Amino acid sequence: MVAAVALAISAGAPRGFSVPIATLYVLGIAVASNVRFDVGAGFTVPTQAVFVPMLFAVPVSLVPLLVALGLMLGMAPSVWRRHASPSRVLTVPANSWFALGPSFVLLAAHDYSPDGRWGILLLALAAQLACDFMANAAWEGLQTDITIAGLVEEVREVYAIDIALSPLGLAVAFAAAYADSQFAALLIVPLFGVLGLFSNERQMRLAQLLELTDAYHGTALLLGDVVEADDGYTGEHCRSVVRLALDVARELGLDPDQRRAVELGALLHDVGKVAIPKEIINKPGKLDEREWEIIKTHTVEGQRMLDRIGGFMGEVGQIVRSHHERWDGGGYPDGLSGEVIPVAARIVSACDTFNAMTTTRSYRKALPLSTAITELTENAGTQLDPNVVQALVSVVTSPVSSTSHKDGHQPPADQADGRCDPNEVVSAGAPLP
């Protein structure tokens, strides 16, 4: 507000100021600010279509103040309906920084016409984006630890839409100038009606998608409970693998969709074991060849169960099916190798192996962390993805790593009776079949 007032005062008494025209554009900003489109991690509004002609319709020195007033009016209905706190109004000045850049450029260049120098118009647009980005960077720097690169990733779609709407706003400014009536800006009103319709439709679809996603997640948690009720050790093992797999996924820089697949794949990787006879799962001695073949069917059984649910759970089913594949192609059930194996399955495989080695079983005590790391490293490139192993070792040796990753977490004695996974490494270079 200090910067906007200073700009208005330094420019001197405004000339050609029309209250009706200023009111028209303030209301236009208010209306446009309520037509929201979700993009990336946030949302954008088509205020650019009003803001650009506004620069040429009212004294440019007053534009930042009028933009702030328009955004404040646009927020009023939400505050009135108690959908937003009154204190949200205090964010309006921070959201109005974008108006200062182009206003200053046009004032400094003494260029107040839409058909002026194109270089000045482009400079004004660049100044708008720069002011907005610097304000965002300052705000995020106070609130979060996001990097400049991360912020660029978040706002690039918003800025792309602003750039795309700028020629439309300039066309409205031309129409107003050549019709010699600033009320020509009313031509853009039907566009906001159409955009508002599309915005509501998109928000409804996103709400339905979120509801469906929640349903998938709830189904996964329910199946996880079924696994735990069926076999206490397997359930605890799956939850431990989930925590570790998510840490590894973040270490590898996977995006949110990939991390969600890793989470559900890790949670349900052993869901097919509910179809395996308990005398095999809990057998304390060595399994014979027929019993191993039955154990191996849990990957296919797990996929079959998840395919019945369909949708995203079908994708999770592919992770469940592939989590016993080997990097060198010697795994099962399909003999996949290398990067053909889904990355989520490779992460689950490594975390599954590490957890199996560092928990006490009915037939073996937990291995020390150093021994488990040695086993992982020696089997990288054969059984396990080398990049995943590197990330996993980094996670379990990190000073801020979860204690459960590092201390050989052991379930209660009555739970330590599960059948080891065929991918488990039990001695250096000697994984089970």
C-alpha positions in Angstrom: 0.0 0.0 0.0 2.9 2.3 0.7 4.3 1.7 -2.7 0.9 2.2 -4.4 0.3 5.4 -2.6 3.8 6.7 -3.3 3.3 6.0 -7.0 0.0 7.9 -7.0 1.5 10.9 -5.2 4.7 11.1 -7.3 2.7 11.2 -10.5 0.8 14.3 -9.5 -2.8 15.1 -9.9 -4.5 12.5 -12.1 -5.9 13.7 -15.4 -8.9 12.4 -17.2 -10.2 10.5 -14.2 -13.8 9.2 -14.6 -15.5 7.7 -11.6 -18.0 5.6 -13.7 -15.1 4.2 -15.8 -13.0 3.5 -12.7 -16.0 1.8 -11.1 -16.5 -0.3 -14.2 -13.0 -1.7 -14.1 -12.9 -2.1 -10.3 -16.1 -4.2 -10.6 -14.5 -6.1 -13.5 -11.5 -7.0 -11.4 -13.8 -8.1 -8.6 -15.8 -10.4 -10.9 -12.8 -11.8 -12.7 -11.1 -12.6 -9.3 -14.0 -15.0 -8.6 -13.6 -17.1 -11.8 -11.0 -19.5 -10.5 -9.2 -22.3 -12.5 -7.1 -24.9 -10.7 -3.7 -25.2 -12.2 -0.7 -27.2 -10.8 -0.5 -26.7 -7.1 -2.7 -23.6 -7.0 -5.2 -21.7 -9.1 -5.4 -18.7 -11.4 -8.0 -16.1 -12.3 -8.6 -14.2 -15.6 -8.0 -10.7 -14.2 -5.4 -10.1 -16.9 -8.2 -9.6 -19.4 -9.5 -6.6 -17.3 -6.2 -5.4 -16.0 -4.6 -4.7 -19.4 -7.3 -2.4 -20.7 -7.6 -0.8 -17.3 -4.0 0.5 -17.7 -5.2 2.7 -20.5 -8.6 3.5 -19.3 -7.9 5.2 -16.0 -4.9 7.3 -14.8 -2.1 4.7 -14.7 -0.8 6.0 -11.4 -4.0 5.0 -9.7 -4.2 1.5 -11.2 -2.5 -0.4 -8.3 -4.8 1.2 -5.7 -7.9 0.4 -7.9 -6.7 -3.2 -8.5 -6.4 -3.6 -4.7 -9.9 -2.2 -4.3 -11.3 -4.6 -6.9 -9.7 -7.6 -5.3 -11.0 -6.6 -2.0 -14.5 -6.3 -3.4 -14.1 -9.7 -5.1 -13.3 -11.2 -1.7 -16.3 -9.6 0.0 -18.9 -12.2 -0.9 -16.8 -15.1 0.5 -16.3 -13.1 3.8 -20.1 -12.3 3.9 -21.0 -15.9 3.5 -18.4 -16.9 6.0 -16.5 -19.0 3.5 -13.4 -16.9 4.3 -12.1 -15.1 7.4 -12.3 -11.3 7.4 -8.6 -11.3 8.0 -8.1 -12.7 4.5 -8.8 -9.1 3.3 -5.4 -8.2 4.6 -3.8 -10.4 1.9 -5.1 -8.1 -0.8 -2.2 -5.7 -0.9 0.3 -8.6 -1.2 -1.8 -10.0 -4.1 -1.7 -6.6 -5.9 2.0 -6.3 -6.3 1.7 -7.3 -10.0 0.0 -4.0 -10.8 2.9 -1.9 -9.7 5.4 -3.0 -12.4 3.5 -2.1 -15.5 2.2 1.1 -14.0 5.7 2.3 -13.2 6.9 1.3 -16.7 4.1 3.2 -18.5 4.6 6.3 -16.2 8.3 6.3 -16.8 7.9 6.0 -20.5 5.0 8.5 -20.7 3.3 6.0 -22.9 -0.4 5.7 -22.1 -1.8 4.3 -25.4 -2.5 0.7 -26.3 -1.1 1.3 -29.8 2.1 2.8 -28.4 5.6 1.4 -28.7 5.5 -2.5 -28.6 8.7 -2.6 -26.7 7.2 -0.6 -23.9 4.2 -2.9 -23.8 6.4 -6.0 -23.6 8.5 -4.3 -20.9 5.3 -3.6 -18.9 4.2 -7.2 -19.1 7.7 -8.4 -18.1 7.6 -5.9 -15.1 4.2 -7.3 -14.1 5.5 -10.9 -14.0 8.7 -9.8 -12.2 6.9 -7.9 -9.5 4.5 -10.7 -8.9 7.3 -13.3 -8.8 9.4 -11.3 -6.4 6.4 -10.8 -4.1 5.7 -14.5 -4.2 9.4 -15.4 -3.5 9.5 -13.1 -0.5 6.3 -14.5 0.9 7.3 -18.1 0.4 10.7 -17.3 1.8 9.1 -16.2 5.0 6.7 -19.2 5.2 8.3 -22.2 3.5 11.6 -23.6 2.4 10.7 -23.8 -1.3 13.5 -23.1 -3.7 13.4 -20.5 -6.6 13.3 -23.4 -9.0 10.4 -24.9 -7.2 8.5 -21.6 -7.2 9.1 -21.2 -10.9 7.6 -24.7 -11.4 4.5 -23.7 -9.4 3.8 -20.4 -11.1 4.8 -21.1 -14.7 1.3 -22.2 -15.7 -0.3 -19.2 -14.1 2.0 -16.9 -15.9 1.5 -18.7 -19.2 -2.3 -18.0 -18.8 -1.7 -14.4 -18.0 0.5 -14.0 -21.1 -2.2 -15.7 -23.2 -4.9 -13.4 -21.9 -2.8 -10.2 -22.4 -3.5 -9.9 -26.2 -7.3 -10.2 -25.4 -7.0 -7.4 -22.9 -5.1 -5.4 -25.4 -7.8 -6.0 -28.0 -10.4 -4.6 -25.5 -8.2 -1.6 -25.0 -8.0 -1.0 -28.8 -11.8 -1.3 -29.0 -12.2 1.2 -26.3 -9.7 3.6 -27.9 -11.1 3.4 -31.4 -14.8 3.4 -30.3 -13.9 6.4 -28.2 -15.8 4.9 -25.3 -14.3 3.1 -22.4 -17.6 1.2 -21.9 -16.5 -1.0 -24.8 -14.9 -3.0 -22.0 -18.3 -4.4 -21.4 -17.8 -6.6 -24.5 -15.7 -8.9 -22.4 -18.4 -9.6 -19.8 -19.9 -12.6 -21.7 -16.5 -14.2 -21.7 -16.5 -14.2 -17.9 -19.9 -15.9 -17.9 -18.5 -18.7 -20.2 -15.3 -19.0 -18.1 -17.3 -19.1 -14.9 -19.4 -22.0 -16.3 -16.2 -23.9 -17.3 -14.7 -23.1 -13.9 -17.6 -24.5 -12.0 -17.7 -27.6 -14.2 -14.0 -28.2 -13.6 -14.3 -27.7 -9.9 -17.1 -30.3 -9.8 -15.0 -32.8 -11.7 -12.0 -32.2 -9.4 -14.2 -32.7 -6.4 -15.4 -36.0 -7.9 -11.9 -37.0 -8.6 -10.8 -36.2 -5.1 -13.7 -38.3 -3.7 -12.8 -41.2 -6.0 -9.1 -40.9 -4.9 -10.2 -40.9 -1.2 -12.3 -44.0 -2.0 -9.2 -45.8 -3.5 -7.1 -44.8 -0.5 -9.8 -46.0 1.9 -10.0 -49.3 0.0 -6.2 -49.7 0.3 -6.3 -49.1 4.0 -9.1 -51.6 4.4 -7.2 -54.2 2.5 -4.2 -53.4 4.7 -6.3 -54.1 7.8 -7.4 -57.4 6.2 -3.8 -58.4 5.7 -2.9 -57.5 9.3 -6.0 -59.4 10.7 -5.0 -62.4 8.6 -1.3 -62.3 9.7 0.0 -59.8 12.3 3.6 -59.9 11.2 2.8 -59.3 7.5 0.6 -56.3 8.4 3.3 -54.7 10.6 5.9 -55.5 7.9 3.8 -53.8 5.2 3.4 -50.6 7.3 7.1 -50.5 8.0 7.8 -50.9 4.3 5.4 -48.0 3.5 7.3 -45.6 5.8 10.6 -46.5 4.3 9.4 -46.6 0.7 8.0 -43.1 1.0 11.3 -41.8 2.3 13.1 -43.4 -0.6 10.6 -42.0 -3.1 11.2 -38.5 -1.8 15.0 -39.1 -1.9 14.7 -40.0 -5.6 12.6 -36.9 -6.3 9.5 -38.7 -7.4 6.4 -36.5 -8.1 3.3 -36.7 -5.9 1.5 -39.2 -8.2 4.4 -41.5 -8.2 4.8 -41.3 -4.4 1.1 -42.1 -4.0 1.6 -45.2 -6.2 4.7 -46.1 -4.0 2.6 -45.7 -0.8 -0.2 -47.9 -1.9 2.1 -50.4 -3.6 4.1 -50.8 -0.4 1.0 -51.1 1.8 -0.5 -53.8 -0.4 2.5 -55.6 -1.8 1.8 -58.7 0.3 -2.0 -58.6 0.0 -2.0 -61.7 -2.1 -0.7 -63.7 0.9 -4.2 -63.9 2.3 -4.7 -66.5 -0.4 -1.7 -68.6 0.7 -2.3 -71.4 3.2 -1.3 -70.4 6.7 0.7 -73.6 7.3 3.0 -72.4 4.5 3.2 -68.7 5.6 4.0 -69.7 9.2 6.1 -72.8 8.6 9.2 -72.4 10.8 11.5 -74.6 8.7 12.7 -74.6 5.2 10.1 -74.6 2.4 10.2 -77.3 -0.2 10.0 -76.6 -3.9 6.2 -77.0 -4.2 5.7 -74.6 -1.2 8.0 -72.0 -2.8 5.9 -72.1 -6.0 2.8 -71.6 -4.0 4.4 -68.6 -2.1 5.4 -67.0 -5.4 1.7 -66.9 -6.5 1.0 -64.2 -4.0 2.2 -61.5 -6.4 -0.3 -62.6 -9.1 -3.1 -63.2 -6.5 -2.5 -59.7 -5.2 -2.8 -58.2 -8.7 -5.9 -60.1 -9.4 -7.6 -58.8 -6.2 -6.7 -55.2 -7.0 -7.7 -55.6 -10.7 -11.2 -56.4 -9.5 -11.4 -53.0 -7.8 -10.2 -51.3 -11.0 -9.2 -47.7 -11.7 -6.0 -46.6 -9.9 -6.0 -49.7 -7.9 -5.3 -51.6 -11.1 -2.1 -49.6 -11.5 -1.2 -50.5 -7.9 -1.8 -54.1 -8.8 1.0 -53.9 -11.4 3.3 -52.8 -8.6 2.2 -55.7 -6.4 2.7 -58.1 -9.3 6.2 -56.8 -10.1 7.7 -56.3 -6.6 9.6 -59.6 -6.7 11.1 -59.0 -10.2 14.9 -58.6 -10.2 17.1 -56.0 -11.8 19.0 -58.7 -13.7 15.8 -60.4 -14.9 15.9 -63.4 -12.6 12.8 -62.6 -10.6 9.2 -63.6 -10.9 6.4 -63.8 -12.2 7.3 -62.3 -15.6 11.1 -62.2 -15.6 11.2 -58.4 -16.1 14.6 -56.6 -15.9 16.0 -53.1 -15.5 13.9 -50.1 -16.0 11.1 -52.2 -17.5 10.2 -53.0 -13.9 7.9 -50.1 -12.6 10.0 -47.7 -10.5 7.5 -48.0 -7.6 8.0 -51.8 -7.7 11.8 -51.4 -7.6 11.5 -49.2 -4.5 9.1 -51.6 -2.8 11.4 -54.5 -3.6 14.5 -52.8 -2.0 12.6 -51.6 1.0 10.9 -55.0 1.4 14.3 -56.7 1.3 15.8 -54.2 3.9 12.9 -54.6 6.3 13.0 -58.4 6.0 16.7 -58.4 6.9 16.4 -56.0 9.8 13.4 -57.6 11.6 13.4 -60.7 13.7 11.7 -63.7 12.1 10.7 -67.1 13.6 13.8 -68.7 11.9 16.3 -65.8 12.2 17.2 -62.8 14.3 17.4 -59.3 12.8 20.6 -58.5 11.1 22.7 -55.4 12.3 22.2 -52.2 10.2 25.8 -52.4 8.9 25.3 -56.0 7.7 22.0 -55.2 6.0 23.6 -52.2 4.2 26.5 -54.5 3.0 23.9 -57.0 1.7 22.0 -54.3 -0.2 25.2 -52.9 -1.7 26.5 -56.2 -2.9 23.1 -57.1 -4.5 22.8 -53.7 -6.3 22.9 -54.3 -10.0 21.8 -57.9 -9.7 18.7 -58.3 -7.5 18.1 -54.6 -6.8 18.1 -51.3 -8.8 21.5 -49.6 -8.0 19.9 -46.1 -7.9 17.2 -47.2 -5.5 19.8 -48.9 -3.3 21.8 -45.7 -3.1 18.8 -43.7 -2.1 17.8 -46.4 0.5 21.2 -46.4 2.0 21.2 -42.6 2.2 17.8 -42.7 3.9 18.7 -45.3 6.6 22.0 -43.7 7.4 20.7 -40.1 7.5 20.9 -38.5 11.0 17.3 -37.4 10.6 16.1 -40.8 9.4 13.2 -42.5 11.2 14.6 -44.6 14.1 12.5 -47.6 12.9 14.7 -47.6 9.7 17.9 -47.9 11.6 17.5 -49.9 14.8 16.4 -53.3 13.6 12.8 -52.7 14.6 11.4 -55.9 16.0 7.7 -56.8 16.3 6.4 -58.6 19.4 7.4 -62.2 19.7 3.9 -63.4 18.9 4.1 -61.5 15.6 7.6 -62.6 14.5 6.4 -65.7 12.8 5.9 -64.6 9.2 7.3 -66.5 6.2 10.2 -64.6 4.7 9.8 -63.1 1.2 11.7 -64.9 -1.6 13.5 -61.6 -2.4 15.1 -61.5 1.0 18.8 -61.4 1.1 20.2 -63.7 3.9 23.9 -63.6 3.1 26.2 -61.5 1.0 25.6 -62.3 -2.7 23.2 -65.1 -1.9 19.6 -64.1 -2.2 16.9 -66.7 -1.8 15.4 -68.2 -5.1 
